[in-house]
Amino acid sequence: MKNKKKVYTLGPKGSFHHLSCKEYLGGESEIEFCKSFGGIFEAVKAGNLGWIAIYNSNTGLIENHENEINRNYNQLDEMDYEVHLCIAGIKKTNLNDIDKIYSHEKAISQSKRFINEKLSGVELISCSSTSEAAQKLANENIEKAGAICHAETAKFYNLEILAQIPNKRKNETTFSFFA
């Protein structure tokens, strides 16, 4: 990026927003995190760049960001990012002992088949992002629990990967780069 403006996206570190933005930029020196989509839009209004998910091939529109961007901002580019999910837990957690799963509602929805086949009866706890779920498990050292997240996210938070969640069909999220 030649203009060296900061790029604001949804965090925390390890979110799909972060991982896809890092891939798009070829690094992460310009990436800043927001706690909400509104925070990203505010940062762009202040003259920065934004990176936001607009569509998922399995679950459809992600809120109504595409319309917001088209009405009020300039879309500069977009990228499709393949979503791969896993179940991660703190050290010495066994997949069969899990009684709670933390994640974003979209990731839980995309993992329903796996959960029903391998972990039926677990309590599903919604978080604001997959990375927040991983961060929560790690920071609070929650036993007998898993987080649905990306494998790289699990590494950020020093979690063990307990199982890969296979995609039964293509699972991609389209991200928009805008100013």
N, C-alpha and C positions, 0 to 999 in steps of 0.2 A: 504494500500500500504506500503510495508515494506521498499522500497528503498528511500522513501521520496523525490523523484524528483518531480519537479513541472509539472503539466499537463496544457498544453496550448490549448485553444479552442477559438472559435469565440464568441465575446461578442457583446454588453455589457451585464451586469448582467440581467438575465431573458430570454436570448436567448434559443432556443431549444437546442443548443449546451451546454449551461450552465446547464439547467435543467436535461438533460439526463446524462451529466458527473457527476453532483452532485448525481444523483440516482445510477450510476454505482459505484462511489467511496464510497458511503454511507456518504457523507459529502462534504464540499467544501474547506477544509483548504489548499489543494495543488493547487487549480485552479487559473490560471492566464488567462487574456483575451487578444486576439489579435483583430485588426480591420479588418484583411483580412486572407484568407486561406494561402497566401504566408507567412504571419507572423507566422502562426502555423508551417509551414514547416521549416522556419528559426530557430525557437526555438528548434525543434527536431534535426536539424543539429548541434545545439550548445550543445546537450546532454540531452535535456529534453524529456518529453513524449508529444504526441499529441492526441487529440480527435477531430474527424472530421466526418461530415455527408458524406456518400458515395452513398446512394440510398434511394429513397422514393417510396413507393408502388403505389402511384397515379401519380407521375410526373417523375419517372425514375431516371436515373443517376444524381447526383448532381455534375455538372462539370465533371471532369475526375479524381477525387481523388483516386479512387480505383487503377487505372493503375499507377498513380504516387507513391502511397504507395507500391504497389507490386514491382515496378522497383527499388526504392531507399531506402526503409525502411523495418523494420520488423513489420508486423502486429502481435500484441500480443493477441488481442481479438476483438470481436465486439458485439454489442447489438442492438436489435430492440426496438425502443421507440415509443409508440403510440402517435400520434399527435392529440391534442384536441385544437380547436380554438374558440375564442370568439371575440365579438366586445366590446371594452372598450372605455370609454371616460372620460373627466374630470367631476368633480362633477356637478350635475344638468343638464347633457346632456341627451336629450331624443332621443331615437333611430330614431324616425320619423323626427327629425330636422336635422339629419346628412346630409351634402352635400359633405363631403370629407372623404375618407378612406385612411389611411396610412398603409402600410405593405410591407413585402418582396414580390416580384413577385410570388414566389411559393405559399405563403399563400393566396395571392389574387386569384391565379389560382385554388387552392383547395377550395375556398369559392365562386366561380362564381355562382353556383346555388342559394345559399342563397342570395347573393348580387342582382342577377336578380329578385328573388321573393320578397325580402323585401326592397331593397334599390336601385331599378333601377334608373339610371340617376345620381348617385353620381360620383364625380370625384375620380379616383383611382390614388394614388400617391405612387410610388415605393420607398422603403427604403432599406438599406443594410441588415436589419434584422427585424424580428417582434419586438424584444426588442428595437431597435433603434426607431421604429415607436411609441411605447408606451412611451419611454423616451422623444421623441420630443413633443408629446401631453402634457405630464406632465410639462416639463420644460418651454414650450412656452405658456402653458395654452390656447390651441387652442379650441375655442368654435365651436359648430356645426360640429365636426369632430370625427371620430372614428379610432381606431387602431385595426387591426386584430392581435391577439397575444394569448398566453396561459393565462388562468385565474391567474396563479401564477405570471406571468409577470405583469399583471394589478395590483396585490397587491403590488409588488415591487415599482411601480411608483404611488401608491395611486390613481389609476383610478377605476371608477365604471364599473362593468360588465353590459353591456346593453343588450346583447343577447349571448346565446351559439350557435355556428354554428354546426349543427349536421353533423356527418360523414355519408354519404349515403353508403359508403363501407369502408372497413378497410383502415386506413391511418397510416402507420408506416414509420419511417425513421430508416435506419440502420446506426449506428455510428461505426467507427473503432478507436481502441486504438492502437497506434503504437509508435515505437522508431526508 
